Amino acid sequence: MNEDKSNPSPEEAPGVVSEEEVWDTLRLVFDPELPLSIVDLGLVYDVRVEGKSVFVKMTLTMPGCVMGPSMAEDAQNRILALPGVEEASVEIVWDPPWHQSMMTEEGRKRLGLD
């Protein structure tokens, strides 16, 4: 059976980044105080791709973290470097509050918490 490919889904459309590519890119953003990515730390709450725009909601381990703005900027710059991305917004949110249980299994292992 032949499928009609004349209207590809957004995930298949040429020049459109996938959520998976954004998550992979965010794995390259590290918390400067810990040897872990913001993904393994569980700081990324939401990734949304809308055409050539990417929206990310992330948090920090504590509200007073002075490195927060630089981590968000690093994330935004890395997302903007992805092919097909024209706009990237990284918003720091506080709800829900971060907790160690939000870390990935790999993150907990690397910090010796498992």
Phi, psi and omega in degrees: 000131179270129177267144178281114181260014183290337178235079181295151176293162179306326181292333183261348184295136180298140177081003179252125180287149178264160176301320181300319178296322179293314178301316179299321179293320180293337176291350179267356179264119184250145171288122184295342181267345181229149181277045183225151176285161178294336176288311180295332177285347181079024183276341181269118182265327186205139173231126180228129177250125177232095183065241181262013179246141179235133180237128181234137171245127179222167178231185177233163181293333175206147184303330184273009183298115183286343180273353182307307180300324180288326176293318179296320179293319177300314179300313181299314181297320179292321178294317179298336180281349179289139178300133177093351180267125178251338182218138177220131179236124177242111183255131175270124181238163183240003182234119002281155177297141180292146176215152181307332181294347180278350181290153174289165177300318179299317179298316179296319179297314184295333178265003178072029182265352178259000000 
